Amino acid sequence: MARMREKGLLTERNLPAYPNCDRDYLRIKDGQWYHDQFGMQYSQSTRVKQPGIRWLAEQLGLEIPAIPADRRDVA
């Protein structure tokens, strides 16, 4: 996360800095839960999409990992 912030890919809250431009690679996951004292609690976090693995490795100057095939669309 720190490297992604240094490269300007994430904000200080660890959310995508350019959500519209990077929407093919990163997404924001919204979460919520109920706390007995404080009521509904909400959170947001960044998730890397399948095509974003290679893109992110290139952005951070990392070795491109072996990426498993995405078989969700296979009929």
PDB file of N, CA, C and O in Angstrom, chain B, residues numbered from 101:
ATOM      1  N   MET B 101       0.826  -1.182   0.000  1.00  0.00           N
ATOM      2  CA  MET B 101       0.000   0.000   0.000  1.00  0.00           C
ATOM      3  C   MET B 101       0.877   1.255   0.000  1.00  0.00           C
ATOM      4  O   MET B 101       0.576   2.236  -0.680  1.00  0.00           O
ATOM      5  N   ALA B 102       1.949   1.208   0.761  1.00  0.00           N
ATOM      6  CA  ALA B 102       2.833   2.381   0.816  1.00  0.00           C
ATOM      7  C   ALA B 102       3.439   2.670  -0.555  1.00  0.00           C
ATOM      8  O   ALA B 102       3.524   3.827  -0.967  1.00  0.00           O
ATOM      9  N   ARG B 103       3.859   1.621  -1.260  1.00  0.00           N
ATOM     10  CA  ARG B 103       4.414   1.831  -2.605  1.00  0.00           C
ATOM     11  C   ARG B 103       3.365   2.387  -3.556  1.00  0.00           C
ATOM     12  O   ARG B 103       3.676   3.226  -4.401  1.00  0.00           O
ATOM     13  N   MET B 104       2.139   1.930  -3.427  1.00  0.00           N
ATOM     14  CA  MET B 104       1.061   2.436  -4.284  1.00  0.00           C
ATOM     15  C   MET B 104       0.791   3.906  -3.988  1.00  0.00           C
ATOM     16  O   MET B 104       0.528   4.685  -4.904  1.00  0.00           O
ATOM     17  N   ARG B 105       0.856   4.296  -2.697  1.00  0.00           N
ATOM     18  CA  ARG B 105       0.678   5.703  -2.339  1.00  0.00           C
ATOM     19  C   ARG B 105       1.833   6.545  -2.884  1.00  0.00           C
ATOM     20  O   ARG B 105       1.613   7.640  -3.401  1.00  0.00           O
ATOM     21  N   GLU B 106       3.073   6.033  -2.769  1.00  0.00           N
ATOM     22  CA  GLU B 106       4.235   6.759  -3.280  1.00  0.00           C
ATOM     23  C   GLU B 106       4.140   7.011  -4.781  1.00  0.00           C
ATOM     24  O   GLU B 106       4.559   8.064  -5.262  1.00  0.00           O
ATOM     25  N   LYS B 107       3.591   6.049  -5.526  1.00  0.00           N
ATOM     26  CA  LYS B 107       3.446   6.187  -6.975  1.00  0.00           C
ATOM     27  C   LYS B 107       2.225   7.019  -7.366  1.00  0.00           C
ATOM     28  O   LYS B 107       2.011   7.290  -8.548  1.00  0.00           O
ATOM     29  N   GLY B 108       1.420   7.427  -6.371  1.00  0.00           N
ATOM     30  CA  GLY B 108       0.254   8.251  -6.649  1.00  0.00           C
ATOM     31  C   GLY B 108      -0.955   7.469  -7.109  1.00  0.00           C
ATOM     32  O   GLY B 108      -1.886   8.044  -7.673  1.00  0.00           O
ATOM     33  N   LEU B 109      -0.957   6.153  -6.877  1.00  0.00           N
ATOM     34  CA  LEU B 109      -2.092   5.328  -7.277  1.00  0.00           C
ATOM     35  C   LEU B 109      -3.205   5.331  -6.236  1.00  0.00           C
ATOM     36  O   LEU B 109      -4.367   5.093  -6.564  1.00  0.00           O
ATOM     37  N   LEU B 110      -2.847   5.604  -4.971  1.00  0.00           N
ATOM     38  CA  LEU B 110      -3.824   5.606  -3.879  1.00  0.00           C
ATOM     39  C   LEU B 110      -3.790   6.933  -3.133  1.00  0.00           C
ATOM     40  O   LEU B 110      -2.779   7.636  -3.126  1.00  0.00           O
ATOM     41  N   THR B 111      -4.909   7.256  -2.511  1.00  0.00           N
ATOM     42  CA  THR B 111      -4.993   8.435  -1.649  1.00  0.00           C
ATOM     43  C   THR B 111      -4.467   8.073  -0.259  1.00  0.00           C
ATOM     44  O   THR B 111      -4.077   6.931  -0.016  1.00  0.00           O
ATOM     45  N   GLU B 112      -4.459   9.036   0.639  1.00  0.00           N
ATOM     46  CA  GLU B 112      -4.016   8.761   2.013  1.00  0.00           C
ATOM     47  C   GLU B 112      -4.960   7.804   2.735  1.00  0.00           C
ATOM     48  O   GLU B 112      -4.585   7.217   3.750  1.00  0.00           O
ATOM     49  N   ARG B 113      -6.181   7.642   2.225  1.00  0.00           N
ATOM     50  CA  ARG B 113      -7.144   6.687   2.799  1.00  0.00           C
ATOM     51  C   ARG B 113      -7.073   5.319   2.122  1.00  0.00           C
ATOM     52  O   ARG B 113      -7.924   4.461   2.355  1.00  0.00           O
ATOM     53  N   ASN B 114      -6.045   5.118   1.277  1.00  0.00           N
ATOM     54  CA  ASN B 114      -5.828   3.869   0.539  1.00  0.00           C
ATOM     55  C   ASN B 114      -6.938   3.548  -0.450  1.00  0.00           C
ATOM     56  O   ASN B 114      -7.227   2.380  -0.709  1.00  0.00           O
ATOM     57  N   LEU B 115      -7.557   4.579  -1.000  1.00  0.00           N
ATOM     58  CA  LEU B 115      -8.559   4.406  -2.053  1.00  0.00           C
ATOM     59  C   LEU B 115      -7.923   4.857  -3.368  1.00  0.00           C
ATOM     60  O   LEU B 115      -6.991   5.661  -3.351  1.00  0.00           O
ATOM     61  N   PRO B 116      -8.408   4.353  -4.508  1.00  0.00           N
ATOM     62  CA  PRO B 116      -7.814   4.740  -5.789  1.00  0.00           C
ATOM     63  C   PRO B 116      -7.804   6.256  -5.978  1.00  0.00           C
ATOM     64  O   PRO B 116      -8.817   6.925  -5.774  1.00  0.00           O
ATOM     65  N   ALA B 117      -6.645   6.788  -6.369  1.00  0.00           N
ATOM     66  CA  ALA B 117      -6.504   8.227  -6.572  1.00  0.00           C
ATOM     67  C   ALA B 117      -7.281   8.674  -7.808  1.00  0.00           C
ATOM     68  O   ALA B 117      -7.786   9.796  -7.854  1.00  0.00           O
ATOM     69  N   TYR B 118      -7.376   7.801  -8.808  1.00  0.00           N
ATOM     70  CA  TYR B 118      -8.078   8.118 -10.049  1.00  0.00           C
ATOM     71  C   TYR B 118      -9.084   7.005 -10.343  1.00  0.00           C
ATOM     72  O   TYR B 118      -8.855   6.176 -11.223  1.00  0.00           O
ATOM     73  N   PRO B 119     -10.199   6.987  -9.606  1.00  0.00           N
ATOM     74  CA  PRO B 119     -11.134   5.861  -9.727  1.00  0.00           C
ATOM     75  C   PRO B 119     -11.723   5.702 -11.124  1.00  0.00           C
ATOM     76  O   PRO B 119     -12.011   4.579 -11.536  1.00  0.00           O
ATOM     77  N   ASN B 120     -11.908   6.784 -11.859  1.00  0.00           N
ATOM     78  CA  ASN B 120     -12.464   6.652 -13.204  1.00  0.00           C
ATOM     79  C   ASN B 120     -11.434   6.126 -14.193  1.00  0.00           C
ATOM     80  O   ASN B 120     -11.748   5.267 -15.018  1.00  0.00           O
ATOM     81  N   CYS B 121     -10.221   6.627 -14.120  1.00  0.00           N
ATOM     82  CA  CYS B 121      -9.164   6.189 -15.045  1.00  0.00           C
ATOM     83  C   CYS B 121      -8.741   4.751 -14.776  1.00  0.00           C
ATOM     84  O   CYS B 121      -8.470   4.002 -15.715  1.00  0.00           O
ATOM     85  N   ASP B 122      -8.679   4.359 -13.519  1.00  0.00           N
ATOM     86  CA  ASP B 122      -8.165   3.041 -13.146  1.00  0.00           C
ATOM     87  C   ASP B 122      -9.267   2.020 -12.882  1.00  0.00           C
ATOM     88  O   ASP B 122      -9.000   0.967 -12.303  1.00  0.00           O
ATOM     89  N   ARG B 123     -10.488   2.308 -13.289  1.00  0.00           N
ATOM     90  CA  ARG B 123     -11.611   1.427 -12.949  1.00  0.00           C
ATOM     91  C   ARG B 123     -11.507   0.034 -13.567  1.00  0.00           C
ATOM     92  O   ARG B 123     -12.151  -0.899 -13.086  1.00  0.00           O
ATOM     93  N   ASP B 124     -10.702  -0.124 -14.633  1.00  0.00           N
ATOM     94  CA  ASP B 124     -10.513  -1.450 -15.213  1.00  0.00           C
ATOM     95  C   ASP B 124      -9.566  -2.305 -14.373  1.00  0.00           C
ATOM     96  O   ASP B 124      -9.519  -3.523 -14.545  1.00  0.00           O
ATOM     97  N   TYR B 125      -8.814  -1.681 -13.468  1.00  0.00           N
ATOM     98  CA  TYR B 125      -7.795  -2.382 -12.697  1.00  0.00           C
ATOM     99  C   TYR B 125      -8.068  -2.414 -11.193  1.00  0.00           C
ATOM    100  O   TYR B 125      -7.769  -3.404 -10.526  1.00  0.00           O
ATOM    101  N   LEU B 126      -8.634  -1.334 -10.665  1.00  0.00           N
ATOM    102  CA  LEU B 126      -8.888  -1.229  -9.225  1.00  0.00           C
ATOM    103  C   LEU B 126     -10.364  -0.956  -8.986  1.00  0.00           C
ATOM    104  O   LEU B 126     -11.036  -0.339  -9.813  1.00  0.00           O
ATOM    105  N   ARG B 127     -10.861  -1.423  -7.845  1.00  0.00           N
ATOM    106  CA  ARG B 127     -12.240  -1.102  -7.475  1.00  0.00           C
ATOM    107  C   ARG B 127     -12.306  -0.782  -5.996  1.00  0.00           C
ATOM    108  O   ARG B 127     -11.423  -1.158  -5.225  1.00  0.00           O
ATOM    109  N   ILE B 128     -13.350  -0.093  -5.612  1.00  0.00           N
ATOM    110  CA  ILE B 128     -13.581   0.221  -4.205  1.00  0.00           C
ATOM    111  C   ILE B 128     -14.609  -0.762  -3.665  1.00  0.00           C
ATOM    112  O   ILE B 128     -15.706  -0.892  -4.210  1.00  0.00           O
ATOM    113  N   LYS B 129     -14.247  -1.449  -2.596  1.00  0.00           N
ATOM    114  CA  LYS B 129     -15.175  -2.379  -1.956  1.00  0.00           C
ATOM    115  C   LYS B 129     -15.793  -1.667  -0.760  1.00  0.00           C
ATOM    116  O   LYS B 129     -15.083  -1.221   0.142  1.00  0.00           O
ATOM    117  N   ASP B 130     -17.106  -1.565  -0.758  1.00  0.00           N
ATOM    118  CA  ASP B 130     -17.831  -0.954   0.353  1.00  0.00           C
ATOM    119  C   ASP B 130     -18.234  -2.047   1.331  1.00  0.00           C
ATOM    120  O   ASP B 130     -18.749  -3.094   0.936  1.00  0.00           O
ATOM    121  N   GLY B 131     -17.995  -1.790   2.607  1.00  0.00           N
ATOM    122  CA  GLY B 131     -18.377  -2.737   3.651  1.00  0.00           C
ATOM    123  C   GLY B 131     -19.209  -2.038   4.710  1.00  0.00           C
ATOM    124  O   GLY B 131     -19.136  -0.821   4.877  1.00  0.00           O
ATOM    125  N   GLN B 132     -19.997  -2.821   5.418  1.00  0.00           N
ATOM    126  CA  GLN B 132     -20.785  -2.265   6.522  1.00  0.00           C
ATOM    127  C   GLN B 132     -21.060  -3.364   7.538  1.00  0.00           C
ATOM    128  O   GLN B 132     -21.145  -4.544   7.196  1.00  0.00           O
ATOM    129  N   TRP B 133     -21.192  -2.960   8.766  1.00  0.00           N
ATOM    130  CA  TRP B 133     -21.519  -3.879   9.839  1.00  0.00           C
ATOM    131  C   TRP B 133     -22.177  -3.094  10.955  1.00  0.00           C
ATOM    132  O   TRP B 133     -22.072  -1.869  11.020  1.00  0.00           O
ATOM    133  N   TYR B 134     -22.849  -3.809  11.822  1.00  0.00           N
ATOM    134  CA  TYR B 134     -23.552  -3.171  12.933  1.00  0.00           C
ATOM    135  C   TYR B 134     -22.738  -3.342  14.213  1.00  0.00           C
ATOM    136  O   TYR B 134     -22.302  -4.446  14.539  1.00  0.00           O
ATOM    137  N   HIS B 135     -22.540  -2.248  14.928  1.00  0.00           N
ATOM    138  CA  HIS B 135     -21.846  -2.248  16.216  1.00  0.00           C
ATOM    139  C   HIS B 135     -22.871  -1.932  17.291  1.00  0.00           C
ATOM    140  O   HIS B 135     -23.643  -0.984  17.152  1.00  0.00           O
ATOM    141  N   ASP B 136     -22.886  -2.717  18.364  1.00  0.00           N
ATOM    142  CA  ASP B 136     -23.893  -2.552  19.419  1.00  0.00           C
ATOM    143  C   ASP B 136     -23.893  -1.153  20.029  1.00  0.00           C
ATOM    144  O   ASP B 136     -24.964  -0.628  20.334  1.00  0.00           O
ATOM    145  N   GLN B 137     -22.739  -0.538  20.214  1.00  0.00           N
ATOM    146  CA  GLN B 137     -22.671   0.784  20.832  1.00  0.00           C
ATOM    147  C   GLN B 137     -22.796   1.920  19.826  1.00  0.00           C
ATOM    148  O   GLN B 137     -23.437   2.933  20.109  1.00  0.00           O
ATOM    149  N   PHE B 138     -22.197   1.761  18.669  1.00  0.00           N
ATOM    150  CA  PHE B 138     -22.079   2.880  17.744  1.00  0.00           C
ATOM    151  C   PHE B 138     -22.978   2.787  16.517  1.00  0.00           C
ATOM    152  O   PHE B 138     -22.942   3.672  15.662  1.00  0.00           O
ATOM    153  N   GLY B 139     -23.777   1.742  16.413  1.00  0.00           N
ATOM    154  CA  GLY B 139     -24.699   1.615  15.289  1.00  0.00           C
ATOM    155  C   GLY B 139     -23.995   1.140  14.023  1.00  0.00           C
ATOM    156  O   GLY B 139     -22.971   0.460  14.090  1.00  0.00           O
ATOM    157  N   MET B 140     -24.543   1.499  12.885  1.00  0.00           N
ATOM    158  CA  MET B 140     -23.976   1.061  11.604  1.00  0.00           C
ATOM    159  C   MET B 140     -22.605   1.682  11.391  1.00  0.00           C
ATOM    160  O   MET B 140     -22.403   2.877  11.607  1.00  0.00           O
ATOM    161  N   GLN B 141     -21.676   0.850  10.965  1.00  0.00           N
ATOM    162  CA  GLN B 141     -20.320   1.280  10.661  1.00  0.00           C
ATOM    163  C   GLN B 141     -20.064   1.005   9.181  1.00  0.00           C
ATOM    164  O   GLN B 141     -20.530   0.001   8.642  1.00  0.00           O
ATOM    165  N   TYR B 142     -19.339   1.880   8.542  1.00  0.00           N
ATOM    166  CA  TYR B 142     -19.098   1.763   7.108  1.00  0.00           C
ATOM    167  C   TYR B 142     -17.597   1.827   6.843  1.00  0.00           C
ATOM    168  O   TYR B 142     -16.865   2.544   7.524  1.00  0.00           O
ATOM    169  N   SER B 143     -17.154   1.070   5.848  1.00  0.00           N
ATOM    170  CA  SER B 143     -15.740   1.087   5.479  1.00  0.00           C
ATOM    171  C   SER B 143     -15.608   0.996   3.964  1.00  0.00           C
ATOM    172  O   SER B 143     -16.524   0.562   3.267  1.00  0.00           O
ATOM    173  N   GLN B 144     -14.459   1.411   3.480  1.00  0.00           N
ATOM    174  CA  GLN B 144     -14.128   1.273   2.073  1.00  0.00           C
ATOM    175  C   GLN B 144     -12.687   0.782   1.974  1.00  0.00           C
ATOM    176  O   GLN B 144     -11.824   1.192   2.750  1.00  0.00           O
ATOM    177  N   SER B 145     -12.442  -0.090   1.020  1.00  0.00           N
ATOM    178  CA  SER B 145     -11.085  -0.573   0.778  1.00  0.00           C
ATOM    179  C   SER B 145     -10.889  -0.764  -0.721  1.00  0.00           C
ATOM    180  O   SER B 145     -11.853  -0.841  -1.483  1.00  0.00           O
ATOM    181  N   THR B 146      -9.637  -0.837  -1.124  1.00  0.00           N
ATOM    182  CA  THR B 146      -9.293  -0.997  -2.532  1.00  0.00           C
ATOM    183  C   THR B 146      -9.037  -2.462  -2.828  1.00  0.00           C
ATOM    184  O   THR B 146      -8.353  -3.148  -2.069  1.00  0.00           O
ATOM    185  N   ARG B 147      -9.586  -2.937  -3.932  1.00  0.00           N
ATOM    186  CA  ARG B 147      -9.364  -4.300  -4.411  1.00  0.00           C
ATOM    187  C   ARG B 147      -8.780  -4.221  -5.811  1.00  0.00           C
ATOM    188  O   ARG B 147      -9.140  -3.341  -6.593  1.00  0.00           O
ATOM    189  N   VAL B 148      -7.877  -5.144  -6.127  1.00  0.00           N
ATOM    190  CA  VAL B 148      -7.284  -5.225  -7.455  1.00  0.00           C
ATOM    191  C   VAL B 148      -8.083  -6.239  -8.266  1.00  0.00           C
ATOM    192  O   VAL B 148      -8.291  -7.370  -7.827  1.00  0.00           O
ATOM    193  N   LYS B 149      -8.529  -5.828  -9.452  1.00  0.00           N
ATOM    194  CA  LYS B 149      -9.253  -6.729 -10.339  1.00  0.00           C
ATOM    195  C   LYS B 149      -8.261  -7.652 -11.047  1.00  0.00           C
ATOM    196  O   LYS B 149      -7.057  -7.394 -11.041  1.00  0.00           O
ATOM    197  N   GLN B 150      -8.761  -8.715 -11.651  1.00  0.00           N
ATOM    198  CA  GLN B 150      -7.915  -9.682 -12.348  1.00  0.00           C
ATOM    199  C   GLN B 150      -6.990  -9.020 -13.380  1.00  0.00           C
ATOM    200  O   GLN B 150      -5.790  -9.294 -13.367  1.00  0.00           O
ATOM    201  N   PRO B 151      -7.507  -8.149 -14.283  1.00  0.00           N
ATOM    202  CA  PRO B 151      -6.606  -7.508 -15.248  1.00  0.00           C
ATOM    203  C   PRO B 151      -5.635  -6.528 -14.586  1.00  0.00           C
ATOM    204  O   PRO B 151      -4.632  -6.146 -15.189  1.00  0.00           O
ATOM    205  N   GLY B 152      -5.926  -6.127 -13.368  1.00  0.00           N
ATOM    206  CA  GLY B 152      -5.089  -5.161 -12.672  1.00  0.00           C
ATOM    207  C   GLY B 152      -3.822  -5.741 -12.077  1.00  0.00           C
ATOM    208  O   GLY B 152      -2.932  -4.987 -11.683  1.00  0.00           O
ATOM    209  N   ILE B 153      -3.714  -7.053 -12.000  1.00  0.00           N
ATOM    210  CA  ILE B 153      -2.528  -7.663 -11.397  1.00  0.00           C
ATOM    211  C   ILE B 153      -1.292  -7.327 -12.232  1.00  0.00           C
ATOM    212  O   ILE B 153      -0.290  -6.853 -11.696  1.00  0.00           O
ATOM    213  N   ARG B 154      -1.360  -7.568 -13.520  1.00  0.00           N
ATOM    214  CA  ARG B 154      -0.230  -7.267 -14.408  1.00  0.00           C
ATOM    215  C   ARG B 154       0.022  -5.760 -14.447  1.00  0.00           C
ATOM    216  O   ARG B 154       1.169  -5.320 -14.377  1.00  0.00           O
ATOM    217  N   TRP B 155      -1.043  -4.974 -14.559  1.00  0.00           N
ATOM    218  CA  TRP B 155      -0.936  -3.511 -14.609  1.00  0.00           C
ATOM    219  C   TRP B 155      -0.246  -2.973 -13.353  1.00  0.00           C
ATOM    220  O   TRP B 155       0.639  -2.122 -13.438  1.00  0.00           O
ATOM    221  N   LEU B 156      -0.658  -3.478 -12.194  1.00  0.00           N
ATOM    222  CA  LEU B 156      -0.090  -3.008 -10.933  1.00  0.00           C
ATOM    223  C   LEU B 156       1.390  -3.386 -10.823  1.00  0.00           C
ATOM    224  O   LEU B 156       2.202  -2.582 -10.366  1.00  0.00           O
ATOM    225  N   ALA B 157       1.738  -4.596 -11.235  1.00  0.00           N
ATOM    226  CA  ALA B 157       3.141  -5.007 -11.204  1.00  0.00           C
ATOM    227  C   ALA B 157       3.980  -4.080 -12.075  1.00  0.00           C
ATOM    228  O   ALA B 157       5.084  -3.700 -11.684  1.00  0.00           O
ATOM    229  N   GLU B 158       3.473  -3.712 -13.247  1.00  0.00           N
ATOM    230  CA  GLU B 158       4.193  -2.795 -14.131  1.00  0.00           C
ATOM    231  C   GLU B 158       4.309  -1.408 -13.510  1.00  0.00           C
ATOM    232  O   GLU B 158       5.363  -0.778 -13.599  1.00  0.00           O
ATOM    233  N   GLN B 159       3.242  -0.926 -12.885  1.00  0.00           N
ATOM    234  CA  GLN B 159       3.250   0.397 -12.256  1.00  0.00           C
ATOM    235  C   GLN B 159       4.276   0.471 -11.123  1.00  0.00           C
ATOM    236  O   GLN B 159       4.922   1.501 -10.930  1.00  0.00           O
ATOM    237  N   LEU B 160       4.420  -0.619 -10.381  1.00  0.00           N
ATOM    238  CA  LEU B 160       5.306  -0.628  -9.206  1.00  0.00           C
ATOM    239  C   LEU B 160       6.696  -1.158  -9.532  1.00  0.00           C
ATOM    240  O   LEU B 160       7.557  -1.205  -8.653  1.00  0.00           O
ATOM    241  N   GLY B 161       6.928  -1.554 -10.771  1.00  0.00           N
ATOM    242  CA  GLY B 161       8.244  -2.061 -11.149  1.00  0.00           C
ATOM    243  C   GLY B 161       8.555  -3.417 -10.546  1.00  0.00           C
ATOM    244  O   GLY B 161       9.710  -3.719 -10.246  1.00  0.00           O
ATOM    245  N   LEU B 162       7.527  -4.233 -10.367  1.00  0.00           N
ATOM    246  CA  LEU B 162       7.700  -5.566  -9.793  1.00  0.00           C
ATOM    247  C   LEU B 162       7.735  -6.617 -10.886  1.00  0.00           C
ATOM    248  O   LEU B 162       7.319  -6.370 -12.018  1.00  0.00           O
ATOM    249  N   GLU B 163       8.232  -7.784 -10.537  1.00  0.00           N
ATOM    250  CA  GLU B 163       8.192  -8.911 -11.465  1.00  0.00           C
ATOM    251  C   GLU B 163       6.729  -9.295 -11.668  1.00  0.00           C
ATOM    252  O   GLU B 163       5.958  -9.372 -10.711  1.00  0.00           O
ATOM    253  N   ILE B 164       6.361  -9.532 -12.904  1.00  0.00           N
ATOM    254  CA  ILE B 164       4.966  -9.879 -13.205  1.00  0.00           C
ATOM    255  C   ILE B 164       4.720 -11.317 -12.759  1.00  0.00           C
ATOM    256  O   ILE B 164       5.386 -12.240 -13.226  1.00  0.00           O
ATOM    257  N   PRO B 165       3.756 -11.504 -11.850  1.00  0.00           N
ATOM    258  CA  PRO B 165       3.501 -12.849 -11.323  1.00  0.00           C
ATOM    259  C   PRO B 165       2.727 -13.706 -12.320  1.00  0.00           C
ATOM    260  O   PRO B 165       2.128 -13.192 -13.265  1.00  0.00           O
ATOM    261  N   ALA B 166       2.749 -15.014 -12.098  1.00  0.00           N
ATOM    262  CA  ALA B 166       1.913 -15.904 -12.884  1.00  0.00           C
ATOM    263  C   ALA B 166       0.468 -15.651 -12.489  1.00  0.00           C
ATOM    264  O   ALA B 166       0.115 -15.710 -11.312  1.00  0.00           O
ATOM    265  N   ILE B 167      -0.358 -15.370 -13.475  1.00  0.00           N
ATOM    266  CA  ILE B 167      -1.744 -14.998 -13.209  1.00  0.00           C
ATOM    267  C   ILE B 167      -2.644 -16.147 -13.622  1.00  0.00           C
ATOM    268  O   ILE B 167      -2.630 -16.549 -14.786  1.00  0.00           O
ATOM    269  N   PRO B 168      -3.425 -16.685 -12.697  1.00  0.00           N
ATOM    270  CA  PRO B 168      -4.334 -17.784 -13.058  1.00  0.00           C
ATOM    271  C   PRO B 168      -5.425 -17.276 -13.998  1.00  0.00           C
ATOM    272  O   PRO B 168      -5.833 -16.116 -13.941  1.00  0.00           O
ATOM    273  N   ALA B 169      -5.883 -18.182 -14.866  1.00  0.00           N
ATOM    274  CA  ALA B 169      -6.947 -17.819 -15.808  1.00  0.00           C
ATOM    275  C   ALA B 169      -8.235 -17.539 -15.049  1.00  0.00           C
ATOM    276  O   ALA B 169      -8.560 -18.217 -14.075  1.00  0.00           O
ATOM    277  N   ASP B 170      -8.956 -16.534 -15.511  1.00  0.00           N
ATOM    278  CA  ASP B 170     -10.256 -16.191 -14.923  1.00  0.00           C
ATOM    279  C   ASP B 170     -11.315 -17.023 -15.635  1.00  0.00           C
ATOM    280  O   ASP B 170     -11.639 -16.755 -16.792  1.00  0.00           O
ATOM    281  N   ARG B 171     -11.841 -18.002 -14.973  1.00  0.00           N
ATOM    282  CA  ARG B 171     -12.783 -18.951 -15.593  1.00  0.00           C
ATOM    283  C   ARG B 171     -14.244 -18.655 -15.255  1.00  0.00           C
ATOM    284  O   ARG B 171     -15.113 -19.486 -15.518  1.00  0.00           O
ATOM    285  N   ARG B 172     -14.525 -17.495 -14.683  1.00  0.00           N
ATOM    286  CA  ARG B 172     -15.895 -17.182 -14.281  1.00  0.00           C
ATOM    287  C   ARG B 172     -16.848 -17.017 -15.452  1.00  0.00           C
ATOM    288  O   ARG B 172     -18.048 -17.250 -15.306  1.00  0.00           O
ATOM    289  N   ASP B 173     -16.332 -16.616 -16.622  1.00  0.00           N
ATOM    290  CA  ASP B 173     -17.204 -16.378 -17.771  1.00  0.00           C
ATOM    291  C   ASP B 173     -17.343 -17.590 -18.681  1.00  0.00           C
ATOM    292  O   ASP B 173     -17.997 -17.506 -19.721  1.00  0.00           O
ATOM    293  N   VAL B 174     -16.743 -18.710 -18.311  1.00  0.00           N
ATOM    294  CA  VAL B 174     -16.804 -19.907 -19.143  1.00  0.00           C
ATOM    295  C   VAL B 174     -18.158 -20.570 -18.952  1.00  0.00           C
ATOM    296  O   VAL B 174     -18.614 -20.772 -17.827  1.00  0.00           O
ATOM    297  N   ALA B 175     -18.794 -20.907 -20.071  1.00  0.00           N
ATOM    298  CA  ALA B 175     -20.122 -21.545 -19.984  1.00  0.00           C
ATOM    299  C   ALA B 175     -19.998 -23.040 -20.018  1.00  0.00           C
ATOM    300  O   ALA B 175     -21.006 -23.744 -19.955  1.00  0.00           O
TER     301      ALA B 175
END
